[in-house]
């Protein structure tokens, strides 16, 4: 990979609770080069959004943050402490899940886009308004001049999300973070928005972090993928490698929840059994052990470290998918019908390539 624009090293984020420290992000590291896209994938509660909000300096004051975040050689955490005004929203911006929570309901769309141009780029009112109209055209909003005078509630969900994207792009950022940008939209509009983000990234040469729970979303759009679970990185690789040689059972389980074109009619998808662990009390072993069909006895007592399987492909697992250790653990669990963590292997009877 080229010289990183963004470099995150051993990022840890915790929140104090009555029961103890909740570790929302635990030792996450990654690099992102200029013009590249990183996909961060995982279930709700895996630490994806907290990672993004840490980068954007949007965490509450009581959050405990450790680790290093460098942007083009500058210390992002130091800039946060110094209350740097013209970094967030200018060089690094973010598109959130729900556009209605990102837009002011009592201000016209044009005013909201123009505001950042006037504050950060010192545009005049007329210049900012003209630029706002141009931005709406760039993100595919029809009748852009008319939309400038409308309020958010007068627009559809897809148009509101395009307005939010226009706001994020107003100051020509070098990095755009898109946190589940299509959650509240129907499937057809989702594809339009995701394609738009990818096109704009390529046209502008900016880097992007695309956060989602769906591996299918990042397959054709991300250069690198990081799979997170319980605040930790489970697997990390370039997109082609991750889909062709996935090693972590959690990555495989996520993929099996996605319908495929070649599936027979009425095929049942395979849900991941159970639920994510308690982030306050993760225990000593692998956080995915209780839901994993490749679980071995060592998984319950020894937390696997993130290790390189080959250059650029890392995985945190004692019995990786596609290895002798993984095959042996899976076969042993299949024979006994239950994993060392007590998971019934019959749960996976309808999984791809498995039979009762």
N, C-alpha and C positions, 0 to 999 in steps of 0.2 A: 504494500500500500504506500501511496505517496505520503509526504510529510503531513501529519495530521493537523487539521484545522482545530479540532476539539480532541482533547486527551483527558480521559477520566481515569483516575488511578485509586483503587481501593476505597471507593465511595461507600460510606456508612451513614445511615440516617436512622435515628431512633426517637421515640416519643415516650416520655415518662408517663406511666399509668399507675393506678393504685395496686395493680398486681405485679408491677415491675416494668422493665424497659421493653417496649415493643420495637423490635428491629424490623423496620419497613424495608430498608435496603442494607444488605450485609456484604460488603467487600466487592462491589461491582467495578469492573475496569473495562474500558474499551477506547478505541481510537476511531476517529471519523475524518476522512480526507475531504478537501474542498471538492464540491460537486458530486459527492457520493451520497448514497442513501443507506442508513442503518435501520433495519426493522427490529423493533423490540416486541417480543411476543410472549404472552402468558395469560393465565386466567385473572379474573378480578382478585385483587389482593396480593398479586405477585410482586408488586413494587415498581411497576412500569411508570405509572403516573407520578409517584413520589420522586422517582429519578428525574423525570422531566421537570417537575416543579422545583427541584433542587437546582437544576441548571438555570432555570428562569428566576431564581431568587424569590419564589412565591410561597415558601414554607412559613408557618407561624414562628414567632420568636422563640417559642419553647422547644422547637425541634433541635435535636443534637446532631450536628453534622461533622463528620470527619472525612479525611481523604483529600485528594487533589483534583481540581478541575481547571484545566488550562485551555484558553481559547486564543489561538494564534500567538502563543507565547505569553499571554497575559493571565494572571491569576484571577479567575472569576470570583472566588470567595473573597479575595482581598478587595475587589471592586465592589462587592456587596457591602462589605464593612465600611467602605469609604463613601457609600451611597452614590455611586456613579449613575448619572441621569441618562446619558446618551449611549447606553450599551443595549440594555433590554428594550425591545421594541424597535431597535435600529439595526444592530448587527445580529442579534439573536431574537427571534420572535416565536410565537406559539399560536396554534389554532386548537381550540378546545372542542370537547365532545358536543356540547349543546350550544348552538349559536345564540339562543335566547338569553343565556346567562352571560354571554360575552358582549351583547349589545345593550345600550341604554334605551329602555322602551319609550322614553319621553324626548329623545333627541332624533332628529332626522338623520337618515343614512349618510347623506353627504357631509353633514357636520361631523359625524363620528370618524369618517375616513380622513377628513381634512385636518382634524385636530392634531394627529401625530405629525403631519407634514408641517404644520405651523409651529409646533413645540420643538421638534427635533431638527427640522431642516430650515426653519425660519422663513417659510413661504408666506406671501401675503394672502389675504382672504381670497382674492380672485384667482391667484395661482394655485392655491390649495384646492379650491373648488374645481378648477379645470383638470388638475391632476387626479382628483377623486373620480371624475367622470371617465377619464382615460383608464384608470385602474379597474373600474367596473366593466368597461369594454374588454379589457384584457382577460378578466376572469369569466367572460361569457354571460354577463348580465344583459338581457335585451332591454332596449329603451333606457339606456343608462342615465340620460339626462333627467328623465321622468323619475327614476328611482332615487336620485339624489334628494328629492323633496319628500320622499315617503318615509314613514316610520316603520320599524322592524315588524310590527304586527300586521302590516299590510302586505308583507312578502311571504312567499311559501318557504318551507323549511330548506329546500335546496338553494333558493335565492339568498336566504339569510346566511347560509354557510358560505356562499360565494362572496357575500359582503364581508364576512369575517376574514376570509382569505385575502381579499383586497386590502383590508386594514393591516393585516400581517405583512403584506408585501410593500406597503406604502413607502417605506424608507429603504427599500432594496437590501434586505437582510442577507447575510452570508450563510446563516443557518436558520432553517425553519423546523420547528418541532410540531408535528401533527399528532395530537393525542386522541385516538379513536374519532377521527373527524367525520365519520359517516354513521355513527351509532344511531342517531334519531331519524335517519333517512331511509326511504324505501330502496329496494335492491337496485333498481335501474338508476336512480339518482346517485346512489353510492358509487357505482362504477364511473359515472360522469365526473364526480368530485375527485375520486382517486386518480383518474386519468389526467384531469386538469392539474392537480398538484404535481404529478410527474412531468407533464409538459412544461409547466412553469419552472420547475427545478432545472430542467435541461436547458431551457431558453436563457435563464438568468445565471446559470452556472453555480447555483447555491447548493449547499449541503442540506440534507433533510434527515430527520429522525421520525420514522413512522411507527407509531405505537398502536398495537392491535391485539386482540385475542385470537385472531384468525390467521393461520399460516397461509391460507390461500390468498389473502390480501397482499402479502409481501412477496409472494413467489415471483411474480414478474416485475416487481417494482424496486426491490431492495438489492443492493450490492452485497451487504453483509447482514446476517441475522443473529440476534442474541435472544435466546430463550431463557426467560426468568421464571423462578418459582420460589415462593416464600422469601422473597427479597434477594435471592442468590442467582447467579448465572449457572444454568444447568448445561447449556451447550452454546457454542459460538463458532460460526464458520461463514465462509462466503455462501451465497444462496444456492448455487449449483451443487456444492459439496454437501450442504446440509440436507437437501432433498434427495440426493442420490446415495449418500453414505451416512444418514443420521445414526447417531450412536446412543443418545439418551432415551430411555423408555418414556420419559415425559414428552419429548418431541414426537415420538412415534404415536403416543396416545392422543396428542393434539391433532395430528394429521388424520387419525382415524375418525375423528368427530366431524370431518368435513365431507359432504357428499361429493362423489366424483361422477363424471359423465359416463364412464364405462361400467358403473354399477348397475346391476340388474334392477328391474322395476320392483318397487316395494322393499328394497333392501333396508335392513335396519342399521342405523349408525351405531357406533360403539361409544357410549358415554364413558367418561373417566369416573370410576366409582369413588364414593366418599367425597370429601371436601378438603380444601386447603388446611394446613395445620395452624395451630394457635401460634401467632407470631411472638407471643410473650414467652412461651414455653416450647421451644422447638426440640428440645432433647439433644442427645449426643450424636445420633445417627443421621442418615439421609432424610431430609424433610419429605421426600416423596415415597419413602419406604412403604407406608401403610396403604398406598394406592397402586403399588407397582407389582406387575406379574413377574418381573425379573429379580425380585427381592431375595437376598440371601441373608444368612444370619449376621454377617458382618455389617450389613446395611443398617441394622438396628442399633449398633453401638459405635460405629465409626463413620463420621461424616466424610464423604469422599471429597477430595480437593479437585480443583479445576486443572486438568492435565492435558497437554498437547497430544493428540493421537497422530497428527502429522502437522506440517507447517500450516498455521492459520486455522486449524480445526481443534478446538478444545472441548472437553466434556468432563463433567463431574459425576462419575458413576463407577461402582465396583464391578458391575457386570454389564458392560455396554452392549447395546443391540449390534448384531452382526459380528460378534467376537465369540471365541470358544467359551469364555467365562459366562457370557450372556446366554449362550445356547444351553450350557450346562445348568445354570440357575433356572431357566425357563422350563427345561425338561423335568428337573427335580420337582418344581412346583406343580407342573401339570400332572405328574405321576401321583403325588400325594393329594392333589386337589385343593391344596391350600398353601399360601405363602407363609414364611416364618412370622410375618406380621399379622397373620390371621385372615388374609383376604381370600375369599372363595374364588378359585380359578374359573368356576362355572360362569362367573360374571362376564368373562371374555369369550364365551363360547361362540358368539357370532362375529368375533373379530376377523379381519382379513387374514386368510391363510390358516385359521384355526377351526377345529371341529370338536364337537363333544365326543 
